[in-house]
Amino acid sequence: MDVRTCKSCGRLFNYLSGEPLCSACRDVNEKKFVEVKEYIREHRNAPIKQVSEECEVSIKQLERWVRQERLEFSKDSGVMFYCSSCGEPIQSGTMCEKCKNSMASTLSGLINKPKAPEVHKKQHESDKMRFLKK
């Protein structure tokens, strides 16, 4: 059992996965996420600071949701994030499509695919099946 302290409220809780938040704070966080998502739908060109102030969510949390590919700001909003590999502007996530594809092909090339063993067995006289006569 992995017991941790909630990052938000400081209570101890049984940690399973994801952000280190207790179930109560996780529920509040998800409600805030839904509120932010609706606000962005209604105000497509809102800058990140305005979204943060209107929804009472930190800019850091908004950036975290964008990096997790849960949120995406429109190109007209002026909110820009950059690929962690090449620096190209991206709408969400941590890497652009080109870098994602490059990494995927590199990783797939590193994985050794199991090969079927080649069987080169010479059949000897002693390997043949024998029948007993009755």
MIGUVO-562226 format. One line per field, with one value per atom (N, C-alpha, C, O): atom name; z, x, y. Coordinates in steps of 0.05 Angstrom, whole numbers. Each point is the difference from the previous one (the first is absolute). Example, Ala and Ser with C-alpha at 12.3 -4.5 7.8 and 13.67 -1.06 7.14 Angstrom:
BEGIN
atom N; CA; C; O; N; CA; C; O .
pz 156; 0; 0; 13; -27; 1; 14; 4 .
px 264; -18; 18; 21; -28; 16; -15; 10 .
py -114; 24; 24; 0; 21; 24; 22; 22 .
END
This chain:
BEGIN
atom N; CA; C; O; N; CA; C; O; N; CA; C; O; N; CA; C; O; N; CA; C; O; N; CA; C; O; N; CA; C; O; N; CA; C; O; N; CA; C; O; N; CA; C; O; N; CA; C; O; N; CA; C; O; N; CA; C; O; N; CA; C; O; N; CA; C; O; N; CA; C; O; N; CA; C; O; N; CA; C; O; N; CA; C; O; N; CA; C; O; N; CA; C; O; N; CA; C; O; N; CA; C; O; N; CA; C; O; N; CA; C; O; N; CA; C; O; N; CA; C; O; N; CA; C; O; N; CA; C; O; N; CA; C; O; N; CA; C; O; N; CA; C; O; N; CA; C; O; N; CA; C; O; N; CA; C; O; N; CA; C; O; N; CA; C; O; N; CA; C; O; N; CA; C; O; N; CA; C; O; N; CA; C; O; N; CA; C; O; N; CA; C; O; N; CA; C; O; N; CA; C; O; N; CA; C; O; N; CA; C; O; N; CA; C; O; N; CA; C; O; N; CA; C; O; N; CA; C; O; N; CA; C; O; N; CA; C; O; N; CA; C; O; N; CA; C; O; N; CA; C; O; N; CA; C; O; N; CA; C; O; N; CA; C; O; N; CA; C; O; N; CA; C; O; N; CA; C; O; N; CA; C; O; N; CA; C; O; N; CA; C; O; N; CA; C; O; N; CA; C; O; N; CA; C; O; N; CA; C; O; N; CA; C; O; N; CA; C; O; N; CA; C; O; N; CA; C; O; N; CA; C; O; N; CA; C; O; N; CA; C; O; N; CA; C; O; N; CA; C; O; N; CA; C; O; N; CA; C; O; N; CA; C; O; N; CA; C; O; N; CA; C; O; N; CA; C; O; N; CA; C; O; N; CA; C; O; N; CA; C; O; N; CA; C; O; N; CA; C; O; N; CA; C; O; N; CA; C; O; N; CA; C; O; N; CA; C; O; N; CA; C; O; N; CA; C; O; N; CA; C; O; N; CA; C; O; N; CA; C; O; N; CA; C; O; N; CA; C; O; N; CA; C; O; N; CA; C; O; N; CA; C; O; N; CA; C; O; N; CA; C; O; N; CA; C; O; N; CA; C; O; N; CA; C; O; N; CA; C; O; N; CA; C; O; N; CA; C; O; N; CA; C; O; N; CA; C; O; N; CA; C; O; N; CA; C; O; N; CA; C; O; N; CA; C; O; N; CA; C; O; N; CA; C; O; N; CA; C; O; N; CA; C; O; N; CA; C; O; N; CA; C; O; N; CA; C; O; N; CA; C; O; N; CA; C; O; N; CA; C; O; N; CA; C; O; N; CA; C; O; N; CA; C; O; N; CA; C; O; N; CA; C; O; N; CA; C; O; N; CA; C; O .
pz 0; 0; 0; 16; -34; -3; 12; -12; 36; 13; -5; 4; -14; -5; 12; 9; -10; 9; -24; -20; 22; -22; -6; 18; -43; -9; 5; 3; -3; 3; 29; 9; 5; 27; 23; 23; -29; 20; 15; 18; -25; 14; -11; -22; 39; -9; -15; 7; -28; -16; -12; -2; -7; -14; -29; -15; 6; -27; -19; 5; -28; -20; -25; -8; -4; -24; -6; 12; -31; -8; 19; 14; -13; 18; 29; 6; 11; 29; 14; 15; -21; 12; 13; -11; 34; 13; -18; -18; 24; -16; 0; -20; 43; 2; -18; -14; 16; -16; -30; -17; 11; -28; -12; -23; 39; -9; -5; -20; 38; -4; -25; -15; 11; -23; -26; -20; 20; -24; -6; -23; 44; -3; -12; -17; 27; -11; -29; -17; 10; -28; -18; -22; 30; -16; -3; -21; 43; -1; -20; -15; 16; -18; -29; -17; 13; -27; -12; -23; 39; -9; -5; -20; 37; -3; -26; -15; 9; -24; -25; -20; 22; -23; -5; -23; 44; -3; -7; -14; 23; -5; -15; 13; -38; -15; -1; -1; 1; -3; 26; 0; 22; 27; 5; -5; 14; 7; 25; 16; -11; 22; 27; 19; -17; 25; 6; 23; -43; 4; 9; 18; -31; 8; 29; 15; -8; 27; 21; 20; -26; 18; 2; 22; -45; 0; 12; 14; -18; 11; 27; 11; -2; 25; 1; 18; -40; -2; -7; -14; 26; -5; -29; -13; 3; -27; -2; -21; 42; 1; -4; -15; 27; -3; -29; -11; -1; -28; -18; -18; 23; -17; 4; -20; 44; 5; -16; -12; 11; -16; -29; -15; 5; -28; -6; -20; 37; -4; 1; -13; 28; 2; -23; -2; -16; -24; 8; -14; 37; 8; -9; -5; 2; -9; -25; -4; -12; -23; -5; -3; 2; -6; -30; -14; 5; -29; -8; 17; -42; -10; 3; 3; -3; 2; 29; 4; 15; 28; 7; 20; -35; 6; 19; 7; 3; 19; -17; -17; 23; -15; 18; 21; -29; 13; -21; -24; 33; -19; 4; 23; -45; 0; 18; -3; 21; 18; -14; 11; -36; -14; -20; 0; -17; -21; 3; -13; 31; 4; -17; 1; -19; -17; 17; 20; -29; 15; -3; -21; 44; 0; 16; 15; -20; 14; 26; 19; -17; 25; 0; -21; 44; 3; 6; 8; -12; 5; -25; -1; -20; -25; -24; 0; -22; -25; -13; 8; -29; -13; -13; 1; -12; -13; 20; -6; 29; 21; 12; 7; -4; 10; -19; 8; -34; -20; -1; -2; 4; 0; 24; -2; 26; 24; -2; 8; -19; -3; -18; 5; -28; -19; 12; -4; 19; 13; 21; 1; 15; 20; -12; 10; -31; -13; -13; -2; -7; -11; 21; -6; 31; 21; 12; 12; -15; 11; -18; -24; 36; -15; -2; 21; -45; -3; 1; -13; 28; 2; -27; -14; 7; -25; 6; 21; -39; 3; -2; -19; 36; -2; -25; -7; -5; -25; 9; 17; -29; 7; -23; -22; 28; -19; 13; 9; -9; 13; -21; -16; 17; -18; 14; 24; -41; 11; -1; -20; 44; 2; 0; 5; -10; 0; 27; 1; 20; 27; 7; 19; -34; 5; -11; 6; -23; -12; 19; 19; -24; 17; -6; -24; 44; -3; 10; 20; -32; 9; 7; -14; 35; 8; -13; -2; -8; -13; 21; 19; -21; 19; -13; 13 .
px 17; -17; 18; 19; -25; 16; -16; -19; 27; -14; 16; 24; -38; 13; -16; -23; 35; -13; -12; 14; -39; -13; 15; 5; 1; 14; -16; 11; -37; -18; -8; 3; -12; -11; 18; -4; 23; 18; -9; 14; -37; -10; 15; 9; -7; 11; -21; -24; 32; -18; 15; 24; -39; 11; 4; -20; 45; 6; -2; 10; -24; -2; 16; 17; -24; 15; -7; -18; 32; -5; 11; 20; -33; 9; -4; -19; 37; -3; -22; 7; -32; -23; -18; -4; -8; -20; -25; -3; -15; -24; -17; -12; 10; -16; 13; -15; 41; 13; 0; -2; 3; -1; -28; -2; -19; -27; -3; -11; 22; 0; 16; -9; 31; 17; -14; 1; -16; -15; -23; -6; -7; -21; 11; -13; 36; 13; 8; -3; 12; 7; -24; 2; -25; -24; -8; -9; 11; -6; 19; -10; 35; 20; -6; 1; -7; -6; -24; 0; -21; -24; 7; -10; 26; 7; 16; -5; 23; 16; -18; 4; -24; -18; -16; -4; -5; -15; 17; -10; 35; 18; 25; 22; -25; 22; 26; 21; -23; 24; 11; 17; -27; 9; 29; 8; 9; 27; 1; -19; 41; 2; -3; -11; 20; -2; -30; -8; -7; -29; -14; -17; 23; -12; 7; -17; 42; 9; -15; -9; 5; -13; -30; -11; -2; -29; -8; -21; 37; -7; 14; -5; 21; 15; 16; -1; 17; 18; 28; 2; 19; 27; 8; -9; 26; 11; 16; -1; 14; 16; -18; 7; -31; -19; -11; -3; -2; -9; 21; -6; 31; 22; 3; 5; -10; 2; -21; 5; -30; -22; 6; -6; 19; 8; 21; -2; 22; 22; -11; 12; -33; -12; -19; -12; 10; -18; -29; -16; 8; -27; -13; -25; 40; -9; 15; 23; -36; 13; -11; -25; 42; -9; 0; 16; -33; -1; 25; 13; -7; 23; -3; 19; -45; -6; 3; 0; 2; 1; 27; 2; 18; 27; 15; 23; -35; 13; 17; -10; 36; 19; 16; 9; -7; 17; 20; -6; 28; 21; 9; 0; 7; 9; 25; 19; -18; 22; 25; 22; -25; 23; 11; 25; -42; 11; -8; 12; -31; -8; -21; -7; -5; -22; -25; -4; -12; -25; -19; -3; -10; -20; -25; 2; -24; -25; -4; -11; 21; -2; 21; 12; -9; 20; 28; 2; 18; 27; 17; 21; -30; 16; -17; -24; 36; -14; -3; 13; -30; -5; 26; 4; 12; 25; 18; 12; -8; 17; -12; 15; -42; -13; 5; 7; -11; 4; 30; 5; 13; 28; 7; 15; -25; 6; -12; 12; -36; -13; 15; 4; 6; 15; 27; 9; 3; 26; -4; 16; -37; -5; -8; 9; -25; -7; 24; 1; 19; 24; 18; 16; -18; 17; -11; 16; -41; -12; 8; -6; 18; 7; -24; -10; 1; -23; 9; 20; -33; 9; -3; -20; 41; 0; -5; 8; -22; -5; 26; 15; -10; 25; 0; -19; 42; 3; 7; 17; -31; 4; 15; -10; 34; 16; 8; 22; -41; 4; 2; -18; 40; 3; -13; 2; -17; -14; 19; 10; -6; 17; -18; -24; 36; -14; -12; -22; 35; -10; -24; -14; 10; -22; -27; -21; 21; -24; -18; 10; -36; -18; 1; 1; -2; 1; -25; -12; 3; -23; 9; 16; -28; 6; -19; -24; 34; -17; -11; 14; -40; -12; -6; -10 .
py -23; 23; 25; 2; 16; 25; 23; 10; -1; 22; 26; 1; 19; 26; 23; -4; 27; 25; 14; 3; 5; 14; 26; 16; -11; 24; 25; 22; -25; 23; 7; 23; -43; 5; -10; 8; -25; -10; -25; -9; -2; -24; -25; 0; -21; -25; -16; 1; -15; -16; -23; 0; -20; -23; 7; 3; 0; 8; -24; -21; 26; -21; 8; -15; 38; 9; 29; 11; 0; 28; 20; -5; 28; 21; -8; -14; 22; -8; 17; 18; -24; 14; -20; -22; 30; -18; 1; 16; -34; -3; 26; 7; 6; 25; 22; 14; -11; 21; -8; 18; -43; -9; 6; 8; -11; 6; 30; 9; 8; 29; 8; 17; -30; 5; -7; 15; -37; -8; 19; 6; 4; 20; 25; 13; -4; 23; -4; 18; -42; -6; 3; 12; -23; 3; 29; 9; 7; 28; 15; 17; -23; 12; -7; 17; -42; -10; 15; 8; -5; 15; 29; 12; 0; 28; 4; 20; -38; 2; -4; 14; -31; -4; 26; 7; 6; 25; 24; 18; -17; 22; -11; -2; -4; -13; 16; -12; 38; 16; 10; 18; -28; 9; -8; -23; 43; -7; -17; 0; -13; -19; 15; -12; 37; 15; 5; -2; 9; 5; -25; 1; -24; -25; -7; -8; 13; -5; 16; -10; 36; 18; -5; -1; -3; -5; -26; -2; -19; -26; -7; -21; 40; -3; -26; -16; 13; -23; 12; 19; -31; 11; -5; -19; 36; -3; -26; -13; 6; -25; -24; -18; 18; -22; 0; -22; 45; 1; -12; -15; 23; -11; -30; -14; 5; -29; -15; -21; 32; -12; 0; -18; 40; 1; -21; -14; 12; -19; -29; -18; 13; -26; -5; -22; 41; -1; -2; -12; 24; 1; 26; 1; 20; 26; 9; -8; 24; 11; 28; 3; 17; 27; 5; -13; 31; 5; 16; 13; -13; 15; 30; 15; -6; 28; 11; 24; -42; 9; 12; 14; -19; 10; -17; 6; -28; -18; -19; -14; 14; -17; -18; 8; -33; -19; -10; 2; -12; -8; -29; -10; -2; -28; -2; 16; -35; -3; -11; 1; -10; -11; 20; 5; 7; 18; 29; 17; -11; 28; 11; 23; -40; 9; 6; -13; 33; 5; -23; -12; 5; -22; 9; 20; -33; 8; -15; 11; -36; -15; -22; -6; -6; -22; 12; 23; -40; 9; 0; 12; -26; -2; 4; -6; 16; 3; -27; -19; 17; -25; -12; -24; 42; -9; -13; -22; 34; -12; -25; -19; 18; -24; -23; -22; 27; -21; -9; -24; 43; -7; -17; -20; 27; -15; -28; -20; 18; -26; -18; -24; 35; -17; -8; -22; 40; -7; -22; -19; 22; -21; -27; -21; 22; -26; -13; -24; 40; -11; -12; -18; 27; -10; -26; -16; 11; -24; -24; 0; -20; -24; -18; -10; 6; -17; -29; -7; -10; -28; -14; 2; -16; -15; -30; -10; -2; -29; -15; 5; -23; -15; -18; -13; 14; -17; -28; -5; -14; -28; -13; -3; -6; -14; -27; -4; -14; -25; -22; -4; -10; -23; -24; -5; -9; -23; -24; -8; -3; -24; -25; 1; -23; -25; -6; -11; 19; -5; 18; -6; 28; 19; -10; 12; -32; -9; -16; -11; 11; -14; -30; -8; -8; -29; -13; 10; -31; -15; -28; -12; 2; -27; -19; 5; -27; -20; -19; -8; 1; -18; -26; -19 .
END
